Amino acid sequence: MKITAVLLAAGQGTRMKSELPKVLHPICGRPMALYGLDAARSASTEPPVLVVGVGAEAVRQTLGGVDYVLQEQPLGTGHAVLQAESLLKGKTDYVIVTYADMPLLRGETLQKLVEVQCANSGPMSLLTVVHDNPRGFGRVVRKTDGTVSEIVEEYVARPEQLAIKELNVGAYCFSAEWLWQALHRIPMSKKGEYYLTDTVELAAREHLAVQPIVLEDFVETIGVNTRIHLAEAEAAMRQRINNAHMLNGVTLLDPASTYIEAGISLAADTVIWPNTYLQGQTSIGPGCEIGPNSHIRDSQIGAHCRVFMSVMEGALLENHVEIGPFARLRKGAHLCEHVHMGNFGEVKDSTLGPGTKMGHFSYIGNAHIGAQVNIGAGTITCNFDGEKKNVTEIGAGAFIGSDTMLVAPVSLGEQARTGAGAVVTRDIPAGALAVGVPARVIKPLPGQDKPGH
């Protein structure tokens, strides 16, 4: 048995008032259409098909590897599905049809829809919901046997039909063979369009069963047509994501003020404090404490780390690392095990070796720093000479005095030391002490003469 999903994404989305195609507007960090595609894949056996129209090229470039068909003219939902006929006819047994602007519809729900249709003697099944807020949905009219006789769109419904609380969600499963011939028999509406919902009436006229499945969770039915709907869907998705993490052993002290995008990996026994943002390709290991007021994007954090009121982007923390408050880790920052980074520090494109301690008000850029190094407060690697970035090398066990300026390219050997306020423009040998502006070595290595002798 072959099952294929067709997602409709050809709408103009004029109420969004945006140059970005509606289905590409992000929800929790992902284009909303990706949620629908994921749900469709979980209920299908074949690759999904996306019907595109306005902004088709942008949709293709963003969403990538799915099958696309183009609806060149906006002639309604029935006409949109018909564009997939040449691609799918004779190649699938059942066709799921839904909308790419319904990001909260679960894959499990579509799976149930398929199961019901497989057991249905008629050609189609559909999802409905009972709710006091119709949100512009069509009303579901049932026969005495419980099957559906028609779907009446709100703008043409009579008063007694408007009073119906059972609403058409906009998700269907069809017998493929029946669907293709039915689409050719849909009449044109007064608006000059062909509506997919008219297939219900075609089936009823032929005394074929249209089986409804009532959704219990109204949230799944939220479709996005305006920025208000987008905010509703965002809030519902955030709650869904946060709930899943909490059920997996993560503590969110205030879920309502915690923003976690889709795809974030959080291990058990990690605690997330309020006003924390976790975005992009981020993973956090077990036993960590993150926040409050931290912003982490595209970063990997190991086990038992503490990130306090800080910002990370493209950074890597190994285990037992502490940073903050008010620290910033930029792209390429790599803090090895047991590193401590104080308040108002910044690291970019640099590695801090195991056990290194970095004082407050310091900037480390394009540096390779060994283990157990002490970086005093106010230390700066002067890595940019106006044309290119230059590297600073600091050996294990070095001690960098407060307010040291390290003018790259420069190298400090193991156990080297600098005095407070030193401006280092030349390499410092291992074990030597350098002070002054510019810094000079005043404590030579054992066996060497003192400077000036």
C-alpha positions in Angstrom: 0.0 0.0 0.0 1.4 3.4 -1.1 0.5 6.6 0.7 1.5 10.1 -0.6 0.9 13.4 1.0 0.1 16.6 -1.0 0.6 19.8 0.9 -0.9 23.0 -0.5 1.5 26.0 -0.3 0.5 28.0 -3.4 -1.6 30.6 -1.6 -0.7 34.3 -1.9 -0.8 35.0 1.8 -1.8 38.6 1.3 -3.0 39.0 4.8 0.5 38.5 6.1 1.5 41.7 4.3 5.0 40.3 3.7 7.4 39.8 0.8 8.3 36.4 2.3 6.0 33.6 1.2 3.7 32.7 4.0 4.8 29.1 4.4 8.4 30.3 5.0 7.6 32.5 8.0 9.4 30.9 11.0 7.8 29.3 14.0 10.3 28.4 16.8 13.2 28.8 14.4 11.9 26.8 11.4 9.9 27.7 8.4 6.3 26.7 9.2 6.1 24.4 6.1 8.8 22.1 7.5 6.5 21.1 10.4 3.8 20.1 7.9 6.3 18.2 5.8 7.6 16.3 8.8 4.0 15.3 9.8 3.3 14.2 6.3 6.4 12.1 6.1 5.5 10.3 9.3 2.1 9.3 7.8 3.2 8.4 4.3 5.2 5.8 2.5 6.2 8.0 -0.4 7.9 11.4 -0.6 5.5 14.3 0.0 4.5 16.7 -2.8 4.3 20.4 -2.3 2.1 22.5 -4.5 3.6 25.9 -4.9 2.6 29.1 -6.6 3.5 32.7 -5.5 7.2 32.7 -4.4 7.8 29.2 -5.7 11.5 29.7 -6.2 12.1 31.0 -2.7 10.1 28.1 -1.3 12.2 25.6 -3.3 15.5 27.1 -2.2 14.5 27.2 1.4 12.8 23.8 1.8 14.9 21.8 -0.6 14.4 18.1 -1.3 10.7 17.4 -1.8 8.7 16.9 -5.0 7.2 20.2 -6.2 4.3 20.9 -8.6 3.4 24.4 -9.7 -0.1 26.0 -9.7 0.4 28.8 -12.1 -3.0 30.3 -11.6 -4.7 30.7 -8.2 -7.9 28.7 -9.1 -8.7 27.2 -5.8 -7.7 24.2 -3.6 -9.3 21.6 -5.9 -7.3 23.0 -8.8 -4.2 23.0 -6.7 -4.4 19.3 -5.8 -5.1 18.5 -9.5 -1.7 19.8 -10.4 -0.2 16.7 -8.7 -2.2 14.3 -10.8 0.4 13.9 -13.6 3.0 13.1 -11.0 1.0 10.7 -8.8 -1.7 9.1 -10.9 -1.2 5.3 -10.9 1.7 5.5 -8.5 -0.1 5.7 -5.1 -3.1 4.2 -3.4 -4.0 6.9 -1.0 -3.5 10.7 -1.0 -3.3 12.8 2.1 -4.1 16.4 1.4 -3.4 19.2 3.9 -2.1 22.7 4.1 1.5 23.8 4.6 0.4 26.6 6.9 -0.9 24.3 9.6 2.3 23.7 11.6 0.7 22.2 14.7 -1.0 19.3 13.0 0.7 16.2 14.3 2.0 13.2 12.3 0.1 10.9 14.7 -3.1 12.6 13.7 -2.5 12.1 10.0 -1.6 8.5 10.7 -5.0 8.0 12.3 -6.6 9.7 9.4 -5.0 7.2 7.0 -6.0 4.3 9.2 -9.7 5.4 9.2 -9.7 5.8 5.4 -8.1 2.4 4.9 -11.1 0.9 6.8 -13.6 3.2 5.1 -15.7 1.8 2.3 -16.0 5.3 0.8 -13.5 7.3 -1.1 -12.5 9.9 1.6 -12.1 10.7 5.2 -11.5 14.1 6.8 -10.6 15.7 10.1 -13.1 17.9 12.0 -13.1 19.7 15.3 -15.9 20.9 17.5 -15.4 24.4 18.8 -17.2 27.6 19.7 -14.7 29.7 17.7 -15.2 28.9 14.0 -12.1 30.9 12.8 -13.6 31.1 9.4 -13.7 27.3 8.9 -16.4 25.6 6.8 -19.2 23.9 8.7 -19.5 20.1 8.6 -23.0 18.8 7.8 -23.6 15.2 8.7 -26.1 12.6 7.5 -28.2 10.6 10.0 -25.7 7.8 9.8 -22.9 10.1 11.0 -21.1 10.4 7.7 -20.6 13.8 6.1 -23.0 15.1 3.4 -21.3 18.4 2.7 -19.0 21.1 3.9 -20.5 24.6 3.8 -18.0 27.5 3.6 -18.7 30.3 6.1 -19.3 33.0 3.5 -22.2 31.1 1.9 -23.6 29.4 5.0 -27.2 30.0 6.1 -27.9 31.1 9.7 -28.8 27.5 10.8 -25.6 26.3 9.2 -23.5 29.0 10.8 -24.8 27.6 14.2 -23.1 24.3 13.5 -20.0 23.9 15.8 -18.4 21.0 14.0 -15.7 22.6 11.7 -13.7 21.3 8.7 -10.0 21.3 9.7 -8.7 21.0 6.2 -7.0 17.6 6.2 -8.2 14.7 4.1 -7.3 11.2 3.0 -8.6 10.1 -0.4 -8.7 6.9 -2.4 -6.3 8.1 -5.1 -8.2 6.5 -8.1 -11.4 8.2 -7.0 -9.7 11.6 -6.2 -8.3 12.2 -9.7 -11.6 11.6 -11.5 -13.5 13.6 -8.9 -11.3 16.6 -9.2 -12.3 16.9 -12.9 -15.9 17.0 -11.9 -15.8 19.8 -9.3 -17.9 22.8 -10.5 -16.4 26.3 -10.6 -17.6 28.5 -7.7 -19.0 32.0 -8.1 -15.5 33.3 -7.3 -14.1 31.4 -10.3 -12.3 28.8 -8.3 -12.5 25.0 -7.8 -12.9 24.0 -4.1 -11.5 20.7 -2.8 -14.3 20.6 -0.2 -16.8 20.0 -3.1 -15.5 16.5 -3.4 -17.5 15.8 -0.2 -20.8 16.6 -2.0 -19.7 14.6 -5.0 -19.2 11.5 -2.8 -22.5 12.0 -1.0 -24.4 12.2 -4.2 -23.0 8.9 -5.2 -24.0 7.5 -1.8 -20.3 7.0 -0.9 -19.3 7.3 2.7 -17.2 10.4 3.8 -15.9 9.5 7.2 -15.2 12.3 9.7 -12.6 12.0 12.5 -13.1 14.5 15.4 -9.9 16.0 16.7 -9.8 16.5 20.5 -7.0 19.1 20.5 -8.2 22.3 18.9 -4.6 23.7 18.9 -3.7 21.3 16.1 -6.1 23.1 13.8 -4.5 26.5 14.0 -3.7 27.7 10.5 -1.7 30.8 9.8 -3.2 33.5 7.7 -2.2 36.7 9.6 0.6 37.8 11.9 -1.9 37.3 14.8 -2.3 33.6 13.8 1.5 33.4 13.5 1.9 34.5 17.1 -0.8 32.0 18.2 1.0 29.2 16.5 4.4 30.3 17.8 3.0 30.3 21.4 1.4 26.9 21.0 4.5 25.4 19.5 6.7 26.8 22.2 4.5 25.2 24.8 4.6 21.9 23.0 8.4 22.0 22.8 8.9 23.0 26.4 6.5 20.4 27.6 8.4 17.7 25.7 11.7 18.8 27.4 10.2 18.8 30.8 8.7 15.3 30.3 12.3 14.2 29.4 13.7 15.4 32.7 14.7 19.0 32.0 13.6 21.6 34.6 12.2 24.9 33.2 11.7 27.2 36.1 9.3 29.4 34.2 8.3 27.8 30.9 6.3 30.9 29.8 9.5 33.0 29.7 11.7 30.3 28.2 12.3 30.3 24.5 13.5 27.0 23.1 13.5 26.5 19.3 12.7 23.2 17.6 15.5 20.8 17.3 17.4 21.8 20.5 18.9 18.9 22.4 18.7 19.1 26.2 19.8 16.3 28.5 18.1 15.3 31.8 18.8 17.2 35.1 19.6 20.4 33.3 17.9 23.5 34.7 16.9 26.4 32.5 16.2 29.7 34.3 13.7 32.3 33.1 14.3 34.6 30.1 16.7 32.1 28.4 16.8 31.7 24.6 18.1 28.5 23.0 18.3 28.7 19.3 19.7 27.1 16.1 21.9 23.9 16.3 22.4 23.9 20.1 22.9 21.0 22.4 23.3 21.0 26.2 24.5 18.1 28.3 23.2 16.7 31.6 23.3 18.6 34.9 23.8 22.1 33.5 22.4 25.3 34.8 21.6 27.9 32.1 20.5 31.4 32.7 18.7 33.5 33.7 18.9 36.0 30.8 21.1 33.9 28.6 21.1 33.7 24.8 22.7 30.6 23.2 22.7 29.9 19.5 24.4 27.2 17.5 26.5 26.1 20.4 27.4 22.8 22.2 27.6 22.7 26.0 28.9 19.6 27.8 27.9 18.2 31.2 27.7 20.1 34.5 28.3 23.6 33.0 27.0 26.9 34.3 26.2 29.7 31.9 25.0 32.7 33.9 23.5 35.8 32.2 25.7 35.4 29.1 25.6 35.2 25.3 27.0 32.3 23.2 27.0 31.9 19.4 28.9 29.2 17.6 30.8 28.2 20.7 31.8 24.9 22.4 32.0 24.3 26.1 33.4 21.0 27.4 32.4 19.6 30.8 32.4 21.6 34.1 32.8 25.0 32.5 31.5 28.2 34.2 31.0 31.5 32.4 29.4 34.8 33.4 27.7 36.9 34.3 27.7 39.0 31.2 30.2 36.9 29.2 30.2 36.6 25.5 31.4 33.7 23.5 31.6 34.3 19.7 32.0 31.9 16.8 34.9 29.5 17.3 35.2 29.9 21.0 36.3 26.6 22.6 36.5 26.3 26.4 38.0 23.0 27.6 37.1 21.2 30.8 37.0 23.2 34.1 37.6 26.6 32.4 36.3 29.6 34.4 35.4 32.8 32.5 34.5 35.8 34.6 32.1 38.6 34.0 32.3 41.0 31.0 34.7 38.8 29.2 34.7 37.9 25.4 36.3 35.1 23.5 36.3 34.6 19.7 38.1 32.0 17.5 40.1 30.8 20.5 40.8 27.8 22.6 41.2 28.0 26.4 42.9 24.9 27.7 41.7 22.7 30.6 41.6 24.5 34.0 42.4 28.0 32.6 40.9 30.9 34.4 40.0 34.1 32.5 39.4 37.2 34.5 36.8 39.9 34.0 36.9 42.6 31.4 39.2 40.6 29.1 39.1 39.9 25.4 40.7 36.8 23.8 40.6 36.6 20.0 42.5 34.2 17.6 44.4 32.7 20.5 45.6 29.2 21.5 45.9 29.0 25.3 47.2 26.0 27.1 46.1 24.4 30.4 46.1 26.0 33.8 46.7 29.5 32.5 45.7 32.5 34.6 44.4 35.4 32.4 44.3 38.5 34.6 41.5 41.1 34.5 41.6 43.5 31.6 43.8 41.3 29.4 43.4 41.9 25.7 44.8 40.1 22.7 45.4 42.8 20.1 44.8 40.4 17.2 43.9 42.8 14.3 46.6 44.9 12.7 44.2 46.7 10.3 44.6 44.1 7.5 44.4 40.6 9.0 43.9 38.7 12.2 47.0 37.5 14.0 47.5 34.6 16.4 48.5 34.7 20.1 50.0 31.5 21.6 50.2 31.1 25.4 51.8 28.0 26.9 50.5 25.9 29.8 50.8 27.3 33.3 51.4 30.9 32.1 50.3 33.8 34.3 49.1 36.9 32.5 49.0 40.0 34.7 46.0 42.4 34.8 45.7 44.8 31.9 48.3 43.0 29.8 48.1 43.9 26.1 49.3 41.0 23.9 50.1 42.4 20.4 49.8 39.6 18.0 51.5 37.7 16.4 53.1 36.8 19.7 54.0 33.7 21.7 54.4 33.2 25.4 56.1 30.0 26.6 55.0 27.6 29.3 55.1 29.2 32.8 55.8 32.6 31.3 54.6 35.6 33.3 53.7 39.2 32.5 53.5 42.1 34.9 50.4 44.2 35.3 50.0 46.7 32.5 52.6 45.1 30.2 52.4 45.6 26.5 53.9 42.5 25.0 55.2 43.0 21.4 57.8 40.2 21.3 57.8 36.5 22.2 58.4 35.7 25.9 60.4 32.5 26.6 59.1 29.7 28.8 59.4 30.6 32.5 60.4 34.2 31.9 58.8 37.4 33.4 58.2 40.4 31.2 57.1 43.8 32.4 56.8 47.4 31.0 55.7 49.2 27.9 56.9 47.8 25.6 57.4 44.7 27.8 61.0 43.5 28.3 62.2 40.3 30.0 63.5 41.0 33.5 63.7 37.5 34.8 65.6 35.3 32.4 65.5 31.6 32.2 67.9 29.7 34.4 71.4 29.7 33.0 70.8 32.8 30.9 72.4 36.2 31.5 70.3 39.1 32.8 69.2 41.7 30.2 72.0 44.2 29.5 74.9 42.0 30.7 
